[in-house]
Amino acid sequence: MAVGLKEDLFPFGYDKRAYTKTDRNKYNEALEDMMLNSGKIIAEYGMVKLSDAEKRNMRKRRLLFNPIELE
């Protein structure tokens, strides 16, 4: 078993800038929008070809959204 200290020659991490450009509030808003409007997003995105009846039904679909942290 090796015991000792490692001395890095370069700083580790993100000291000068944030790792992501979002914060908790923006993330929670985007997550809520995605979960409550998931069917609408899929129907209107254009990657999946749906008939008009399928689009109408798909727009009503939602995913379960239960935020754990309530402030």
N, C-alpha and C positions, 0 to 999 in steps of 0.2 A: 504494500500500500504506500503510495507516494504522498508525502506531506510537504507542502510548500505553498508559496504565493506566486501567482502568475502576474507579471507586470506587463500589461498591454501597451503597445507603442501608439495605438490609435484609440480615440474615444469610441466607446460602444454605445449605441442608442441614437436618439433623435434629440440632440440638445438645441439645435438652432431652429428647427421647424417641427410642426406637429406631424405625427405619423399619418393622420387622416385630416381632411379638410372639413369634417363634419363634427358636430357635437352631439350630446345625448338627446337634446330636444329635437334637432333635425332628424336624427335617426329614428326616434320614436314616431314622429309625424309621418315619415316615409314608410315605416313598417305598418302603421295603422292604415294608411292609404292602400298599401299593397294587399293587406289582409282583407279589408272591407270591400275593395273594388277589384279583386283578382280576376273575376270572370270578365269584367269590362275591359281590363287591361289585355287579357288574352284575346278577346273577341276583336278588339280594335287595333291590335298591334300589326296584324297583317302577315305574320309568319305562318299562321294556320288558316287554311281556306275553309270557311264555314258558310253554310247556307243562311238565308235571312232568319229562318225559324231557329236554327242553332244559335245564331248570334243573339236573338232575343232571349233565349233560355240561358245562354252563357253569361249575359250581362247581369243576371240576377244572382249568380253564384257567389258565395263568400267563403272564405276560410275562417277557421276559428281564431278569434282574436281576444285574448284575455290578458291585458297588461298586468304584470306582477307588481311593478312599482307604481303606486298611486301617490302622487304628492299633493 
